[in-house]
Amino acid sequence: MDILQEIIATKRRELERMTAPKPSLRQALLNSPTGIIAEFKRRSPSRGWIKEEGRADLIPLSYQQNGAAALSILTDKEYFGGHDDFIRMARRSGVTLPVLYKNFVVSELQLYEALLCGASAVLLIAACLTKQECRVLMSSAHELGLEVLLEMHSDDELDYATLGPDLCGINNRHLGTFHTDVATSFRLADRLRSLCGSAVATDTFPSGSAVPVLVSESGISDPATVRSLRQAGFRGFLIGETFMKAPDPGQALNQFLSQL
C-alpha cells in the first residue's frame, strides 16, 4: 500500500508540473537589464568535460542567486553529459527562473519530457529539422504551454523565423568546425530585421507582440560584447563555458554582471 501511495504521489507531482504556469523566458529577457541566460553544461563535443563533477542541485541555484535572468540546462546525454533529471534537481533546489530545455528536440515525446521535468521553453534547431517538422513541433510546444527558442546558424535558415517562435537564437558556433565568431550574430540580426520587422532592434516590445526576442548563443566571454549585442537588438545572451570552466560558476557570473 505504501508503494502504491508513493506512485500516486509521484504522478500527482508530475501532473502539477505539467499544469502549473511556467515562468516566461521571453518576458524574463525583456524585463532584465542584462539578459544573461546562464547555462549548466558539464561537457561539450568541442571541449570534452568542462566540469564533470558539476552538480545540478547547486550550480543553477547559484546562477539564480547571482543575478541570471534565466537558465539553460543541457539534457542531451551523448554529447553533453546531460540528463532530464538535472532540471528536476534544479527545481527541487529552489530554482524559480525560466529554464530552457537544451537538447536536440526532434519528436513530440521530448516536448512532454521537457514539460514533466519543469522546463519553461524548448530549443528547436533549424539545422536538425525541416521547416514543416519545425512548424509542427512549435505548434505542439505552444499547445503544452512551452515557449520556443528557435536556433539558426546561417542565412539559409533565417526563413524559419517566419514560423513565429517566441525567441530567435543565433548560434555563433559553426556546426562543422566548432569555430565561434560573434560577428555571426551581428550579421544575421540585420537579415532577421527584414523578416520580422524593425521592432527586434528596439527596447520597446509591446506586450503580447509576435516579434521574437533575439538571443545570441556561444562564444560570448566579454561584457563589452554583450553591450554591443544589445545595441544591435539582442536581449538574450546564452553563456555556458565562460562560467562553467570557472571554479565557482555562480561567482563567475556575478563578476561578469558587475562589469555590465
C-alpha positions in Angstrom: 0.0 0.0 0.0 2.8 2.4 0.8 4.4 1.7 -2.6 1.0 2.5 -4.3 0.7 5.7 -2.4 4.2 6.7 -3.4 3.4 6.0 -7.0 0.2 8.1 -6.8 2.1 11.0 -5.1 4.7 10.9 -7.9 2.0 11.0 -10.6 0.3 13.9 -8.8 3.6 15.9 -8.7 4.1 15.2 -12.4 0.6 16.4 -13.2 1.2 19.6 -11.1 4.4 20.2 -13.1 2.6 19.8 -16.3 -0.4 22.1 -15.5 1.4 24.7 -13.4 2.0 28.1 -15.1 5.5 28.3 -16.5 7.8 31.4 -15.9 8.3 33.0 -19.3 11.7 33.0 -20.8 10.8 35.7 -23.3 9.4 38.0 -20.7 12.3 37.4 -18.3 14.7 38.6 -21.0 12.6 41.6 -21.9 12.4 42.6 -18.2 16.1 42.1 -17.5 18.7 44.8 -17.7 21.3 42.2 -18.6 19.5 39.3 -20.3 22.1 36.7 -19.3 20.9 33.0 -19.8 23.4 31.1 -17.6 24.0 27.6 -18.8 24.6 24.5 -16.8 26.8 22.4 -19.2 29.2 19.8 -17.9 30.5 18.7 -21.3 30.7 19.7 -24.9 31.7 18.0 -28.2 34.4 20.6 -28.8 36.0 20.7 -25.3 35.1 17.4 -23.7 34.4 17.5 -20.0 34.3 21.1 -18.7 33.1 20.3 -15.2 32.3 16.6 -14.9 31.6 16.9 -11.2 29.2 19.9 -11.7 26.1 19.5 -9.6 22.6 20.4 -10.9 21.3 21.0 -7.4 24.0 23.6 -6.7 25.2 25.5 -9.8 21.8 26.5 -11.3 20.6 27.8 -8.0 23.9 29.7 -7.6 23.3 31.3 -11.0 19.9 32.4 -9.8 21.3 33.9 -6.6 24.0 35.7 -8.5 21.7 37.5 -11.0 21.0 35.3 -14.0 17.9 36.4 -16.0 17.2 32.7 -16.9 18.8 29.3 -17.1 19.7 26.8 -19.8 20.2 23.2 -18.7 21.7 20.6 -21.0 19.7 17.4 -21.1 21.4 15.6 -24.0 23.4 12.6 -22.7 25.5 11.5 -25.6 27.3 14.8 -26.5 26.8 17.0 -23.4 26.6 14.6 -20.5 23.2 16.0 -19.6 20.0 14.5 -18.2 16.4 15.5 -17.7 16.9 15.0 -14.0 19.2 18.0 -14.0 16.2 20.3 -14.4 14.2 18.4 -11.8 17.2 18.7 -9.4 17.5 22.4 -10.1 13.8 23.0 -9.4 13.9 21.0 -6.2 16.9 23.0 -5.1 14.8 26.2 -5.3 15.2 27.4 -8.9 12.2 29.5 -10.0 13.7 31.2 -13.0 12.7 30.2 -16.6 14.6 27.1 -17.7 15.4 26.3 -21.3 15.4 22.5 -22.1 18.6 22.3 -24.1 18.6 19.2 -26.3 18.2 18.1 -29.9 14.4 18.1 -29.9 13.1 16.1 -32.9 9.9 14.5 -31.5 6.8 15.4 -29.7 7.7 12.9 -26.9 10.7 15.2 -26.0 8.3 18.1 -25.5 6.4 16.1 -22.9 9.7 15.2 -21.3 10.6 18.9 -21.1 7.2 19.6 -19.6 7.5 16.9 -17.0 10.9 17.9 -15.7 9.9 21.5 -15.2 11.2 23.4 -18.2 9.7 26.7 -19.4 11.0 26.6 -23.0 12.5 24.2 -25.5 15.2 24.6 -28.1 14.4 23.8 -31.7 17.4 23.8 -34.0 16.7 24.7 -37.7 19.7 22.6 -38.8 18.1 19.4 -37.3 14.6 19.9 -38.7 12.7 20.6 -41.9 10.6 23.7 -41.9 7.5 21.6 -41.7 8.8 19.5 -38.8 9.7 22.7 -37.0 6.3 24.1 -37.6 4.6 21.0 -36.1 6.8 20.9 -33.1 6.5 24.6 -32.4 2.7 24.3 -32.6 2.7 21.3 -30.2 5.1 23.1 -27.8 2.8 26.1 -27.6 -0.2 23.9 -27.0 1.6 22.5 -24.0 2.4 26.0 -22.7 6.1 25.8 -23.6 7.9 28.7 -25.3 10.2 28.0 -28.2 13.7 29.3 -28.8 14.4 28.7 -32.5 18.1 28.4 -33.2 19.6 29.3 -36.5 23.2 29.3 -37.7 23.3 30.6 -41.3 21.5 32.8 -43.8 19.8 29.7 -45.3 17.9 29.0 -42.1 16.6 32.5 -41.4 13.3 31.8 -43.2 12.4 29.5 -40.2 11.9 32.7 -38.2 8.7 33.4 -40.1 7.1 30.4 -38.3 6.5 32.5 -35.2 8.9 31.4 -32.4 8.9 33.2 -29.1 12.7 33.7 -29.3 15.1 33.6 -32.2 18.6 32.4 -31.3 21.7 32.9 -33.4 24.4 30.3 -32.7 27.8 31.8 -33.3 29.4 28.4 -33.4 30.0 26.7 -36.8 28.5 23.3 -36.5 31.2 21.7 -38.7 34.4 23.3 -37.4 33.1 24.3 -33.9 34.7 27.7 -34.5 32.9 30.6 -32.8 32.5 34.1 -34.3 30.2 36.6 -32.6 30.1 38.5 -35.9 27.6 35.9 -37.0 25.0 37.4 -34.6 25.5 40.9 -35.9 25.3 39.9 -39.5 22.2 37.7 -39.2 20.4 40.2 -37.0 20.3 42.6 -39.9 18.7 39.9 -42.1 16.2 38.9 -39.3 15.0 42.5 -39.0 13.9 42.5 -42.7 12.0 39.3 -42.0 10.4 40.0 -38.6 10.2 43.8 -38.6 12.4 46.6 -37.2 10.9 46.2 -33.7 13.5 43.5 -32.9 16.2 46.2 -32.7 14.4 48.4 -30.1 13.8 48.3 -26.4 10.1 48.7 -26.7 8.4 45.3 -27.3 4.6 45.6 -26.9 3.1 43.1 -24.5 1.9 40.0 -26.4 3.8 41.0 -29.5 4.6 38.3 -32.0 8.0 39.8 -32.6 10.6 37.3 -31.5 13.2 38.2 -28.9 16.7 37.9 -30.2 19.2 35.7 -28.4 22.9 35.4 -29.1 24.5 32.0 -28.3 28.0 30.7 -27.9 31.4 32.4 -27.9 30.4 35.2 -25.5 33.1 35.8 -22.9 33.4 39.6 -22.7 30.9 42.0 -21.1 31.7 44.5 -23.9 30.4 42.0 -26.4 27.1 41.9 -24.6 26.8 45.7 -24.6 27.5 45.7 -28.4 24.9 42.9 -29.0 22.3 44.8 -27.0 22.8 47.8 -29.2 22.3 45.5 -32.2 18.9 44.4 -30.9 19.7 41.3 -28.9 18.0 40.9 -25.5 19.3 37.4 -24.5 22.8 36.2 -24.2 23.4 32.4 -23.6 26.7 31.9 -21.8 27.9 28.5 -20.6 31.6 27.6 -20.9 32.7 31.0 -19.7 31.0 30.4 -16.4 31.3 26.6 -16.1 35.0 26.5 -16.6 35.5 28.7 -13.5 36.0 27.1 -10.1 32.7 28.8 -8.9 30.3 29.3 -11.9 27.9 31.4 -9.8 30.7 33.8 -8.7 32.0 34.0 -12.3 28.5 35.1 -13.3 28.5 37.7 -10.5 31.8 39.1 -11.7 30.7 39.2 -15.3 27.5 41.1 -14.4 29.4 43.6 -12.3 31.2 44.7 -15.5 27.9 45.3 -17.2 
